[in-house]
Amino acid sequence: MNLMRIITFLCLFSVTVNMSAKVCVNSNQPLDQYSIRMGNAKLKMTKNNNEKYGIEIWSEENKLIACQPFPVILAVKSKNVSDPTGETTTLTGYDIVDKTDGGFLCQTFVDTSNGSRFKFQDEIATHNNGIFSIKRKVTVVDVGSNDEGFSSRIAFRIASEYASLNKHDFFAPGIIYRTNKYNNNGPANPNLTSRSFCFKETRFGLPMFLVHNPDNKLSLSLAHVSPQISTGIREEGADHWVISSTIEYGSVGVTLIEDLECNKVEIDYTYPSADKKYKRSHPVQKGFAHQYEISIYVSKGQCYTSAATEAYKKHFNLYDIKLFDVDMKDVYKSQLDMFAQLAGPINGGTAYGVPWSLSLPEGKPHAFELQNGFVGQQTSIAFQLMRYGLEQDQKDIFEKGLAMARFWFNDEQLIQYGLPRSWWIQGTKEDGYGNKYTGTFWSYPSFIRCATDGMEGLLDCVRLACAYNLPQKNEWMDTLCKFGEFLLVKARNEGDGSFYRAYDITGDFVRDVKVMGPSIHEQNKLQANSKTNTLIPVRFLVKMYELTGDNRYYKRALAAGEYGYKAFFQDLGLFIGGTPDHSNICDKEAGVYAMYAFTSLYMMTKDKKWLEAAEYAAIFAFSHTYCYDFKIQGDEKENIFKNGGVIGQSIISVGTSDSDNYNAFIYYELFKMYILTQDPFYKKAAQLLERNTKQVMDIDKTKGYAYRALLLEASTFCDFTFSSVKAWLPWCGVANSDPIVKFYQTFGVYNISDLENKSLRKLKKALIDIGVGGKEYHIWR
């Protein structure tokens, strides 16, 4: 360590109090009686020069990792302050520290210049996993003149060599993953060139913030434990600063503390919210108290992805998740009954499928466009209808699925070039050259996402046809392999194993952006020569290797995996461009497909590097999920969140306000991760998504929907106000039904709870037997 770093390290404790006097903690006092173990670290209560106690975290090598010399932070809004922010902030330590079983009980009083007095009581506890928590209660003891509102803050800091936030790596679920370079330019996009920022916690999947120093590999994270979120004010149209006793939500943020001697990065939780747009305070009323709990974790010697993966698990595991009571068999039956009623001929039989969208609650079709993957998911629905009809001995349902499958297998473009068309339209669409398309396939590019989705559905149809010896099995296998050859030969990028984002009718990547439409928005989001979707076809390639035994699929999957492993997992530490209707922004679905790819490669090769990457991709994808609940204001009949039900919904892309039910897709994959890693975190996460994503359906017939499986495609509720597209799209149904089929095919039961008596050894055998999804289809009797 050079001299500058030594100076930086020793200066960790310097802090500015009330923007004035500097106080340094004496970290050499012999106070081991005021220390407790927390994993491989030690938490110490140490006196500062004001003879009050602060908190330090030391490594097992007796090196300081993180600290807060002034853990008591109070901000008071007064009527007569000259400060333009309207607040006076006091930072101090504890006067009394009593050691308890596994922690400390810390207390102090804070007096304001106006004569108000506040009592702080913090219960500090350590947990078996090396994390510690602070359960805080702040009580107004006396009220002085002119003090109106207050908030309190818990903050921790680590030393930094950098004088800018953008030199650090960050992880905040749904807000930022390592960097904001690829963030959606939404209302929660952090400004890394500023000294500080914070966002109210309802914008986070889990209210957590991690800062990682890429140079010394220290990381510090903080989270709000099991939030009980509510607001008693009308949030829509409310002032930017409100004082109310009914507000129960905070904010999470980060600050760069610049100093002539050294820099520090501080992460904090403020209650109520310190978000500039949603600034909130509690009233200074005698006897009023607020309380909350935060958790803190530190690690050293880890790269960003490992630090983020580990920290998220530890904070999430402190959550007490209440699961929605629902039976997956009932969910599946409701969904397939709905598909069966919707499927039918279109345009006099020139097309066959499920409508593009339905209204809520009436369930009336908005449009009859068909898409073979992504939004439309027609081939997956075809497979499920065929399967359901065969296993339930309902020939009419089977015939509907068969008609849908035939429509896509007979795709002339797929037969000629090996790449399927993506989009059939009943109405009229126009490309950038004025060409109009009515009642036929539109000249929409073949995005690798759409094509892969669609062909995975057709692969399932082939496996089903082979299992039941259907007469179409050989013909369908030939057509399926044409797409396989496209991936193996035509779409191969020599030298790096990557795939392009979108291709034209002949299989070349799209060079002419006008094919989508004349608008700048349509052109910008194409980015066809981008390689950000390289991981999307990997699972399909592994399935084809299992199905055919052709070693070329093995090699092609590995090559694409290696490209994605380095470019996105190692170099970027995030995943981008997962959806065709957005450009290369950081989004949840890119993480989902990265998880599919890396898990498939691990199951194919048993190389643990893929499992490590799969874990981070799983955390990346799952962390967009709301892990707590709150009620949404709004009198619209479509607002089903008036009494809660947000938990299980997931933020669509980083920094945006929109959420959907997409992570319902991944509970089977997370349960698979539980078996492969033996980490109970993944089982807990899988159960949340298995159950709580079903709250938005009308399974209990209380919402008045035309179908029990109907649900809202996307909604906005992070600001406590409801808005929605107020429609159902086919992917919503597949997100709920697809993992149920996979789970049943693998384990022979419908619910995770049905496997409580199964050993991990037996579960792993079942998983290996079924493979990634290309092995022999299992008919359960």
MONORJO-V329334 format. One record per residue. N is the residue number from 1. RES is the residue in three letters. SS is DSSP state (alpha for helix, beta for strand, coil for the rest). PHI is phi in whole degrees, 0 to 359 (999 if undefined). PSI is psi as a letter, one per 40 degrees, with the letter a starting at -180 (NA if undefined). Layout:
n=(N	N)
res=(RES	RES)
ss=(SS	SS)
phi=(PHI	PHI)
psi=(PSI	PSI)
This chain:
n=(1	2	3	4	5	6	7	8	9	10	11	12	13	14	15	16	17	18	19	20	21	22	23	24	25	26	27	28	29	30	31	32	33	34	35	36	37	38	39	40	41	42	43	44	45	46	47	48	49	50	51	52	53	54	55	56	57	58	59	60	61	62	63	64	65	66	67	68	69	70	71	72	73	74	75	76	77	78	79	80	81	82	83	84	85	86	87	88	89	90	91	92	93	94	95	96	97	98	99	100	101	102	103	104	105	106	107	108	109	110	111	112	113	114	115	116	117	118	119	120	121	122	123	124	125	126	127	128	129	130	131	132	133	134	135	136	137	138	139	140	141	142	143	144	145	146	147	148	149	150	151	152	153	154	155	156	157	158	159	160	161	162	163	164	165	166	167	168	169	170	171	172	173	174	175	176	177	178	179	180	181	182	183	184	185	186	187	188	189	190	191	192	193	194	195	196	197	198	199	200	201	202	203	204	205	206	207	208	209	210	211	212	213	214	215	216	217	218	219	220	221	222	223	224	225	226	227	228	229	230	231	232	233	234	235	236	237	238	239	240	241	242	243	244	245	246	247	248	249	250	251	252	253	254	255	256	257	258	259	260	261	262	263	264	265	266	267	268	269	270	271	272	273	274	275	276	277	278	279	280	281	282	283	284	285	286	287	288	289	290	291	292	293	294	295	296	297	298	299	300	301	302	303	304	305	306	307	308	309	310	311	312	313	314	315	316	317	318	319	320	321	322	323	324	325	326	327	328	329	330	331	332	333	334	335	336	337	338	339	340	341	342	343	344	345	346	347	348	349	350	351	352	353	354	355	356	357	358	359	360	361	362	363	364	365	366	367	368	369	370	371	372	373	374	375	376	377	378	379	380	381	382	383	384	385	386	387	388	389	390	391	392	393	394	395	396	397	398	399	400	401	402	403	404	405	406	407	408	409	410	411	412	413	414	415	416	417	418	419	420	421	422	423	424	425	426	427	428	429	430	431	432	433	434	435	436	437	438	439	440	441	442	443	444	445	446	447	448	449	450	451	452	453	454	455	456	457	458	459	460	461	462	463	464	465	466	467	468	469	470	471	472	473	474	475	476	477	478	479	480	481	482	483	484	485	486	487	488	489	490	491	492	493	494	495	496	497	498	499	500	501	502	503	504	505	506	507	508	509	510	511	512	513	514	515	516	517	518	519	520	521	522	523	524	525	526	527	528	529	530	531	532	533	534	535	536	537	538	539	540	541	542	543	544	545	546	547	548	549	550	551	552	553	554	555	556	557	558	559	560	561	562	563	564	565	566	567	568	569	570	571	572	573	574	575	576	577	578	579	580	581	582	583	584	585	586	587	588	589	590	591	592	593	594	595	596	597	598	599	600	601	602	603	604	605	606	607	608	609	610	611	612	613	614	615	616	617	618	619	620	621	622	623	624	625	626	627	628	629	630	631	632	633	634	635	636	637	638	639	640	641	642	643	644	645	646	647	648	649	650	651	652	653	654	655	656	657	658	659	660	661	662	663	664	665	666	667	668	669	670	671	672	673	674	675	676	677	678	679	680	681	682	683	684	685	686	687	688	689	690	691	692	693	694	695	696	697	698	699	700	701	702	703	704	705	706	707	708	709	710	711	712	713	714	715	716	717	718	719	720	721	722	723	724	725	726	727	728	729	730	731	732	733	734	735	736	737	738	739	740	741	742	743	744	745	746	747	748	749	750	751	752	753	754	755	756	757	758	759	760	761	762	763	764	765	766	767	768	769	770	771	772	773	774	775	776	777	778	779	780	781)
res=(MET	ASN	LEU	MET	ARG	ILE	ILE	THR	PHE	LEU	CYS	LEU	PHE	SER	VAL	THR	VAL	ASN	MET	SER	ALA	LYS	VAL	CYS	VAL	ASN	SER	ASN	GLN	PRO	LEU	ASP	GLN	TYR	SER	ILE	ARG	MET	GLY	ASN	ALA	LYS	LEU	LYS	MET	THR	LYS	ASN	ASN	ASN	GLU	LYS	TYR	GLY	ILE	GLU	ILE	TRP	SER	GLU	GLU	ASN	LYS	LEU	ILE	ALA	CYS	GLN	PRO	PHE	PRO	VAL	ILE	LEU	ALA	VAL	LYS	SER	LYS	ASN	VAL	SER	ASP	PRO	THR	GLY	GLU	THR	THR	THR	LEU	THR	GLY	TYR	ASP	ILE	VAL	ASP	LYS	THR	ASP	GLY	GLY	PHE	LEU	CYS	GLN	THR	PHE	VAL	ASP	THR	SER	ASN	GLY	SER	ARG	PHE	LYS	PHE	GLN	ASP	GLU	ILE	ALA	THR	HIS	ASN	ASN	GLY	ILE	PHE	SER	ILE	LYS	ARG	LYS	VAL	THR	VAL	VAL	ASP	VAL	GLY	SER	ASN	ASP	GLU	GLY	PHE	SER	SER	ARG	ILE	ALA	PHE	ARG	ILE	ALA	SER	GLU	TYR	ALA	SER	LEU	ASN	LYS	HIS	ASP	PHE	PHE	ALA	PRO	GLY	ILE	ILE	TYR	ARG	THR	ASN	LYS	TYR	ASN	ASN	ASN	GLY	PRO	ALA	ASN	PRO	ASN	LEU	THR	SER	ARG	SER	PHE	CYS	PHE	LYS	GLU	THR	ARG	PHE	GLY	LEU	PRO	MET	PHE	LEU	VAL	HIS	ASN	PRO	ASP	ASN	LYS	LEU	SER	LEU	SER	LEU	ALA	HIS	VAL	SER	PRO	GLN	ILE	SER	THR	GLY	ILE	ARG	GLU	GLU	GLY	ALA	ASP	HIS	TRP	VAL	ILE	SER	SER	THR	ILE	GLU	TYR	GLY	SER	VAL	GLY	VAL	THR	LEU	ILE	GLU	ASP	LEU	GLU	CYS	ASN	LYS	VAL	GLU	ILE	ASP	TYR	THR	TYR	PRO	SER	ALA	ASP	LYS	LYS	TYR	LYS	ARG	SER	HIS	PRO	VAL	GLN	LYS	GLY	PHE	ALA	HIS	GLN	TYR	GLU	ILE	SER	ILE	TYR	VAL	SER	LYS	GLY	GLN	CYS	TYR	THR	SER	ALA	ALA	THR	GLU	ALA	TYR	LYS	LYS	HIS	PHE	ASN	LEU	TYR	ASP	ILE	LYS	LEU	PHE	ASP	VAL	ASP	MET	LYS	ASP	VAL	TYR	LYS	SER	GLN	LEU	ASP	MET	PHE	ALA	GLN	LEU	ALA	GLY	PRO	ILE	ASN	GLY	GLY	THR	ALA	TYR	GLY	VAL	PRO	TRP	SER	LEU	SER	LEU	PRO	GLU	GLY	LYS	PRO	HIS	ALA	PHE	GLU	LEU	GLN	ASN	GLY	PHE	VAL	GLY	GLN	GLN	THR	SER	ILE	ALA	PHE	GLN	LEU	MET	ARG	TYR	GLY	LEU	GLU	GLN	ASP	GLN	LYS	ASP	ILE	PHE	GLU	LYS	GLY	LEU	ALA	MET	ALA	ARG	PHE	TRP	PHE	ASN	ASP	GLU	GLN	LEU	ILE	GLN	TYR	GLY	LEU	PRO	ARG	SER	TRP	TRP	ILE	GLN	GLY	THR	LYS	GLU	ASP	GLY	TYR	GLY	ASN	LYS	TYR	THR	GLY	THR	PHE	TRP	SER	TYR	PRO	SER	PHE	ILE	ARG	CYS	ALA	THR	ASP	GLY	MET	GLU	GLY	LEU	LEU	ASP	CYS	VAL	ARG	LEU	ALA	CYS	ALA	TYR	ASN	LEU	PRO	GLN	LYS	ASN	GLU	TRP	MET	ASP	THR	LEU	CYS	LYS	PHE	GLY	GLU	PHE	LEU	LEU	VAL	LYS	ALA	ARG	ASN	GLU	GLY	ASP	GLY	SER	PHE	TYR	ARG	ALA	TYR	ASP	ILE	THR	GLY	ASP	PHE	VAL	ARG	ASP	VAL	LYS	VAL	MET	GLY	PRO	SER	ILE	HIS	GLU	GLN	ASN	LYS	LEU	GLN	ALA	ASN	SER	LYS	THR	ASN	THR	LEU	ILE	PRO	VAL	ARG	PHE	LEU	VAL	LYS	MET	TYR	GLU	LEU	THR	GLY	ASP	ASN	ARG	TYR	TYR	LYS	ARG	ALA	LEU	ALA	ALA	GLY	GLU	TYR	GLY	TYR	LYS	ALA	PHE	PHE	GLN	ASP	LEU	GLY	LEU	PHE	ILE	GLY	GLY	THR	PRO	ASP	HIS	SER	ASN	ILE	CYS	ASP	LYS	GLU	ALA	GLY	VAL	TYR	ALA	MET	TYR	ALA	PHE	THR	SER	LEU	TYR	MET	MET	THR	LYS	ASP	LYS	LYS	TRP	LEU	GLU	ALA	ALA	GLU	TYR	ALA	ALA	ILE	PHE	ALA	PHE	SER	HIS	THR	TYR	CYS	TYR	ASP	PHE	LYS	ILE	GLN	GLY	ASP	GLU	LYS	GLU	ASN	ILE	PHE	LYS	ASN	GLY	GLY	VAL	ILE	GLY	GLN	SER	ILE	ILE	SER	VAL	GLY	THR	SER	ASP	SER	ASP	ASN	TYR	ASN	ALA	PHE	ILE	TYR	TYR	GLU	LEU	PHE	LYS	MET	TYR	ILE	LEU	THR	GLN	ASP	PRO	PHE	TYR	LYS	LYS	ALA	ALA	GLN	LEU	LEU	GLU	ARG	ASN	THR	LYS	GLN	VAL	MET	ASP	ILE	ASP	LYS	THR	LYS	GLY	TYR	ALA	TYR	ARG	ALA	LEU	LEU	LEU	GLU	ALA	SER	THR	PHE	CYS	ASP	PHE	THR	PHE	SER	SER	VAL	LYS	ALA	TRP	LEU	PRO	TRP	CYS	GLY	VAL	ALA	ASN	SER	ASP	PRO	ILE	VAL	LYS	PHE	TYR	GLN	THR	PHE	GLY	VAL	TYR	ASN	ILE	SER	ASP	LEU	GLU	ASN	LYS	SER	LEU	ARG	LYS	LEU	LYS	LYS	ALA	LEU	ILE	ASP	ILE	GLY	VAL	GLY	GLY	LYS	GLU	TYR	HIS	ILE	TRP	ARG)
ss=(coil	coil	alpha	alpha	alpha	alpha	alpha	alpha	alpha	alpha	alpha	alpha	alpha	coil	beta	beta	coil	coil	coil	coil	coil	beta	beta	coil	beta	coil	coil	coil	coil	coil	coil	alpha	alpha	alpha	beta	beta	beta	beta	coil	coil	beta	beta	beta	beta	beta	beta	beta	beta	coil	coil	coil	coil	beta	beta	beta	beta	beta	beta	beta	coil	coil	coil	coil	beta	beta	beta	beta	beta	coil	coil	coil	beta	beta	beta	beta	beta	beta	beta	coil	coil	coil	coil	coil	coil	coil	coil	beta	beta	beta	beta	beta	beta	coil	beta	coil	beta	beta	beta	beta	beta	coil	coil	beta	beta	beta	beta	beta	beta	beta	beta	beta	coil	coil	coil	coil	coil	beta	beta	beta	beta	beta	beta	beta	beta	beta	beta	coil	coil	coil	coil	coil	beta	beta	beta	beta	beta	beta	beta	beta	beta	beta	beta	coil	coil	coil	coil	beta	beta	beta	beta	beta	beta	beta	beta	beta	beta	beta	beta	beta	beta	coil	coil	coil	coil	alpha	alpha	alpha	coil	beta	beta	beta	beta	coil	coil	coil	beta	beta	beta	coil	coil	coil	coil	coil	coil	coil	coil	coil	coil	coil	coil	coil	coil	coil	coil	coil	beta	beta	beta	beta	beta	alpha	alpha	alpha	coil	coil	coil	coil	beta	beta	beta	beta	beta	coil	coil	coil	coil	coil	beta	beta	beta	beta	beta	beta	beta	coil	coil	coil	coil	coil	beta	coil	coil	coil	coil	coil	coil	coil	coil	coil	coil	beta	beta	beta	coil	coil	coil	coil	beta	coil	beta	beta	beta	beta	beta	beta	beta	beta	coil	coil	coil	coil	coil	beta	beta	beta	beta	beta	beta	beta	beta	beta	coil	coil	coil	coil	alpha	alpha	alpha	beta	beta	beta	beta	beta	coil	coil	coil	coil	coil	beta	beta	beta	beta	beta	beta	beta	beta	beta	beta	beta	beta	coil	coil	coil	alpha	alpha	alpha	alpha	alpha	alpha	alpha	alpha	alpha	alpha	alpha	alpha	alpha	coil	coil	coil	coil	coil	coil	coil	coil	coil	coil	coil	alpha	alpha	alpha	alpha	alpha	alpha	alpha	alpha	alpha	alpha	alpha	alpha	alpha	alpha	alpha	coil	beta	beta	beta	coil	coil	coil	coil	beta	beta	beta	coil	coil	coil	beta	beta	beta	coil	coil	coil	coil	coil	beta	beta	beta	coil	coil	beta	beta	coil	coil	coil	coil	coil	coil	alpha	alpha	alpha	alpha	alpha	alpha	alpha	alpha	alpha	alpha	alpha	alpha	alpha	alpha	coil	coil	coil	alpha	alpha	alpha	alpha	alpha	alpha	alpha	alpha	alpha	alpha	alpha	alpha	alpha	alpha	alpha	coil	coil	alpha	alpha	alpha	alpha	alpha	alpha	coil	coil	coil	coil	coil	beta	beta	beta	beta	beta	beta	beta	beta	coil	coil	coil	coil	coil	beta	beta	beta	beta	beta	beta	coil	coil	coil	coil	beta	beta	alpha	alpha	alpha	alpha	alpha	alpha	alpha	alpha	alpha	alpha	alpha	alpha	alpha	alpha	alpha	alpha	alpha	alpha	alpha	alpha	coil	coil	coil	coil	coil	alpha	alpha	alpha	alpha	alpha	alpha	alpha	alpha	alpha	alpha	alpha	alpha	alpha	alpha	alpha	alpha	alpha	alpha	coil	coil	coil	coil	coil	coil	coil	coil	coil	coil	coil	beta	beta	coil	coil	coil	coil	coil	beta	coil	coil	coil	alpha	alpha	alpha	coil	coil	coil	coil	alpha	alpha	alpha	alpha	alpha	coil	coil	coil	coil	coil	coil	coil	coil	coil	coil	coil	coil	coil	alpha	alpha	alpha	alpha	alpha	alpha	alpha	alpha	alpha	alpha	alpha	coil	coil	alpha	alpha	alpha	alpha	alpha	alpha	alpha	alpha	alpha	alpha	alpha	alpha	alpha	alpha	alpha	alpha	alpha	alpha	alpha	alpha	alpha	alpha	coil	coil	coil	beta	coil	coil	coil	coil	coil	coil	coil	coil	coil	beta	beta	alpha	alpha	alpha	alpha	alpha	alpha	alpha	alpha	alpha	alpha	alpha	alpha	alpha	alpha	alpha	alpha	alpha	alpha	coil	coil	alpha	alpha	alpha	alpha	alpha	alpha	alpha	alpha	alpha	alpha	alpha	alpha	alpha	alpha	alpha	coil	coil	beta	coil	coil	coil	coil	coil	coil	coil	beta	coil	coil	coil	coil	coil	coil	coil	coil	coil	coil	coil	coil	coil	coil	coil	coil	beta	beta	coil	beta	coil	coil	coil	coil	beta	beta	beta	coil	alpha	alpha	alpha	alpha	alpha	alpha	alpha	alpha	alpha	alpha	alpha	alpha	alpha	alpha	alpha	alpha	coil	coil	alpha	alpha	alpha	alpha	alpha	alpha	alpha	alpha	alpha	alpha	alpha	alpha	alpha	coil	coil	coil	coil	coil	coil	coil	coil	coil	coil	coil	coil	coil	coil	coil	coil	coil	coil	coil	coil	coil	beta	beta	beta	coil	coil	coil	coil	beta	coil	beta	beta	coil	coil	beta	beta	beta	alpha	alpha	alpha	alpha	alpha	alpha	alpha	alpha	alpha	alpha	alpha	alpha	alpha	alpha	alpha	alpha	alpha	alpha	coil	coil	coil	coil	alpha	alpha	alpha	alpha	coil	coil	coil	coil	alpha	alpha	alpha	alpha	alpha	alpha	alpha	alpha	alpha	alpha	alpha	coil	coil	coil	coil	coil	coil	coil	coil	coil	coil	coil)
phi=(999	282	300	299	291	296	297	301	295	290	271	304	271	293	208	262	254	51	61	224	296	268	234	247	281	275	271	252	288	282	241	297	293	251	225	221	282	218	67	269	233	229	260	241	262	234	285	264	290	270	62	243	269	241	239	233	238	244	281	293	273	66	245	290	254	208	200	209	293	231	288	265	234	237	244	239	266	239	285	245	280	270	300	297	283	82	228	243	252	247	241	207	248	270	274	236	229	248	283	238	293	83	183	219	247	242	219	195	241	238	252	263	292	269	99	278	229	236	257	254	228	243	260	260	227	256	238	298	269	87	261	229	229	236	259	253	227	242	239	279	271	224	243	266	289	78	280	253	221	212	216	234	220	244	219	224	220	232	289	218	277	256	258	211	295	287	271	256	259	233	220	221	307	86	248	204	235	70	217	262	303	251	291	299	282	259	290	245	268	293	265	280	268	272	276	199	199	207	224	297	290	287	268	257	299	228	292	217	222	236	243	234	268	291	276	264	58	267	224	224	224	218	211	275	274	42	300	249	274	197	213	262	254	280	290	293	83	289	301	292	230	235	253	204	282	266	281	227	207	241	220	236	201	216	222	264	263	268	215	296	269	197	250	221	251	241	251	211	237	243	227	291	299	256	308	302	282	230	289	225	222	265	287	276	235	302	92	290	220	235	211	196	227	237	242	228	218	235	214	219	78	249	290	302	296	292	297	294	300	294	296	300	303	295	292	298	294	278	281	259	271	268	273	290	273	204	254	296	295	292	301	296	299	298	291	290	298	293	304	296	287	276	292	179	288	230	57	66	95	288	219	211	172	256	305	295	205	232	279	243	268	289	74	272	295	268	203	243	288	235	232	281	213	53	289	283	51	295	287	293	294	302	302	293	294	298	300	298	296	291	282	259	56	241	298	295	290	301	296	295	296	297	296	295	298	300	302	275	293	273	299	297	296	297	294	277	249	87	242	284	293	256	217	256	234	273	278	236	231	235	271	289	252	88	286	251	234	227	61	204	282	280	278	288	299	273	294	298	293	297	297	295	306	298	284	294	296	290	298	297	298	296	299	294	298	292	295	258	55	287	295	275	299	288	299	293	298	299	294	301	291	296	293	302	294	301	294	285	244	297	270	284	262	301	100	232	76	276	238	278	281	211	231	266	299	271	102	279	292	290	258	250	289	292	299	279	160	281	286	300	300	296	291	294	277	291	46	295	273	290	250	288	262	303	283	298	280	299	298	299	297	293	299	294	296	294	288	253	75	285	294	297	294	302	293	291	297	297	298	294	298	296	299	294	300	285	291	250	285	279	283	272	72	200	231	223	72	285	237	296	274	232	276	280	255	289	217	300	291	297	292	299	288	295	299	305	296	292	295	297	294	294	293	280	250	66	279	291	296	289	291	299	294	297	296	295	298	295	296	305	290	293	294	287	279	291	255	213	237	198	268	247	279	136	264	301	295	281	285	271	258	300	250	103	107	289	304	103	289	222	296	287	219	295	90	271	260	270	225	210	257	300	291	302	303	257	293	295	295	291	293	300	297	300	291	288	259	61	264	296	306	291	292	297	295	297	295	301	285	300	268	287	289	270	296	279	276	249	300	269	60	257	265	77	284	295	233	296	266	292	200	287	289	203	216	239	212	295	261	71	242	266	212	198	287	57	212	253	240	304	300	300	289	290	300	274	266	303	293	293	299	299	297	294	298	279	246	77	225	260	242	301	297	289	253	302	266	271	286	298	297	290	296	294	297	298	293	294	298	278	71	281	137	246	282	304	294	261	267	274	240)
psi=(h	i	d	d	d	d	d	d	d	d	e	d	e	h	i	h	h	f	f	b	h	h	h	h	h	h	e	e	h	g	f	d	e	f	i	i	i	g	b	e	i	h	h	i	h	h	h	a	e	e	f	i	h	a	h	i	h	i	i	e	e	f	h	h	d	i	i	g	d	g	e	h	h	h	h	h	h	i	d	f	i	e	h	d	e	e	i	h	h	h	h	a	a	i	d	h	h	h	h	a	h	e	a	i	h	h	i	i	i	h	h	i	e	e	e	i	h	h	h	h	h	h	h	h	i	i	i	d	e	e	i	i	i	h	h	i	h	h	h	h	d	i	h	i	i	e	h	d	i	i	i	i	i	h	i	i	i	i	i	i	e	i	f	i	d	e	e	i	h	i	h	h	h	e	d	h	h	d	i	e	d	e	i	h	g	a	e	f	h	i	h	e	e	i	d	i	i	i	i	i	e	e	e	i	d	h	g	i	h	h	h	h	h	e	d	e	f	i	i	h	i	i	i	h	h	g	i	g	h	i	h	e	i	h	d	h	e	i	i	d	h	h	h	i	e	e	h	g	i	a	i	h	a	i	h	h	h	i	i	d	d	i	i	i	h	h	i	i	h	h	h	a	h	e	h	d	d	f	h	i	i	i	i	g	h	h	e	i	i	i	i	i	h	i	i	h	i	i	i	i	e	i	i	d	d	d	d	d	d	d	d	d	d	d	d	d	e	e	h	g	h	h	i	h	h	i	h	d	d	d	d	d	d	d	d	d	d	d	d	d	d	d	h	i	i	i	f	f	e	e	i	h	a	h	i	d	i	i	i	h	e	d	f	h	h	d	i	f	i	h	h	e	a	b	d	d	f	d	d	d	d	d	d	d	d	d	d	d	d	d	d	e	f	g	d	d	d	d	d	d	d	d	d	d	d	d	d	d	d	e	h	d	d	d	d	d	e	e	h	i	i	d	h	h	i	d	a	h	i	h	a	e	e	e	h	i	h	h	f	a	h	i	f	h	i	g	i	d	d	d	d	d	d	d	d	d	d	d	d	d	d	d	d	d	d	d	d	e	f	i	e	e	d	d	d	d	d	d	d	d	d	d	d	d	d	d	d	d	c	d	e	h	h	h	d	e	e	i	i	i	d	i	i	a	d	e	e	i	i	h	e	h	e	e	d	d	i	e	i	d	d	d	d	d	e	c	f	d	e	i	e	e	e	d	e	d	e	d	d	d	d	d	d	d	d	d	d	d	e	h	e	d	d	d	d	d	d	d	d	d	d	d	d	d	d	d	d	d	d	d	d	d	f	i	h	i	f	e	h	d	e	i	a	g	i	h	i	d	d	d	d	d	d	d	d	d	d	d	d	d	d	d	d	d	d	e	h	e	d	d	d	d	d	d	d	d	d	d	d	d	d	d	e	e	h	h	e	i	i	i	i	h	i	h	e	i	d	e	g	e	e	d	e	a	e	d	h	d	i	i	h	d	i	h	e	i	e	i	i	a	e	d	e	d	d	e	d	d	d	d	d	d	d	d	d	d	e	f	h	e	d	d	d	d	d	d	d	d	d	d	d	e	e	e	d	e	i	f	d	e	f	e	e	f	i	d	i	d	e	i	i	h	d	i	i	h	e	e	e	e	h	h	i	i	e	f	i	h	i	d	d	d	d	d	d	d	d	d	d	d	d	d	d	d	d	d	e	e	i	d	i	d	d	e	e	d	e	h	i	d	d	d	d	d	d	d	d	d	d	d	a	d	e	e	i	h	h	h	h	h	NA)
